[in-house]
Amino acid sequence: MAWWRRKKEPLERTSAEQKVSLPKGLWSKCDACGEITYTDELVANLRVCPVCAHHHPMPTRERIAAMVDPETWEELDLEIRSGDPLGFHDKAPYRDRVAKAIRTAGPGDAFASGVGEIDGVAASVGFFVFEFMGGSMGSVVGEKVTRVFERAIDRNVPAVIFSASGGARMQEGILSLMQMAKTVAARSRLRDAGLPYISVCLHPTTGGVAASFAMLGDIILAEPKALVGFAGPRVIQQTIGQELPTGFQRAEFLLEHGMVDRIVGRLELREHLGALLRMLTGAPARAASEVADEALPEAAQAPAQAPAETSAASPAEP
């Protein structure tokens, strides 16, 4: 028998009042470097990792707020709704899929179109809503894209489209493929009118969207490491039976091979778009005071107070 024995005291139980529960979503872990960041800080940084600059998926409403000047965005074409001309039914009816997407992503289908100002320059703007059925292009999306170009012609302003799509919507069959020709024709009319079009390829921009208007911009920009191409790398590799180059179909690969003009990070994108739009349209440069007011915090923008008077007498003039 041991001459010494440690007494095992039961662990003190924590009452329900003493337990501290953290709210869900308080932290976010970077998919690239593993850094853990406050979600609010990540959102404030436009969902770009502050450590490795990895671009995380960004909800469309946040993107609109980040790219379009405050209080200038006016969303249009909200009355257009998806139909079901083919009566498509796979695991679920197409109408049910659309209704579910509206509940999760909001109305307006997979594209938000409207007008606004980007860094002080008026433009006809469109944003793909990837949260809505993967940003797939059906008849509604094709019509809205066409209206972005037509509205730019009517208002004599440039067009800017932010693309993030998996391609044509299979539930609408040939009707979705016809949107490629429809949107390209509208883009051609914009070119005939002598108005610029800037295409911004986000992650991912694939399928019929990449094969049509997304790659027909006067200037084509892309976010870092965005996947841009018609078919995915896995499909191509299985088809040709060969290993693909490192980084195939990524934005950096496309820039190296002349398929995009510039890779711009999300934090600098609005400023770059504004500079390009002014260059293409001849719009006047923004006043230095406007740029400074946006860059400075509110405390720095407050007028400086006059220095307090001192009791010391000023020196006599000679």
Order of alpha helices (4+ residues) and beta strands (2+ residues): beta-beta-alpha-alpha-beta-alpha-beta-beta-alpha-beta-alpha-beta-alpha-beta-beta-alpha-alpha-beta-alpha-alpha-alpha
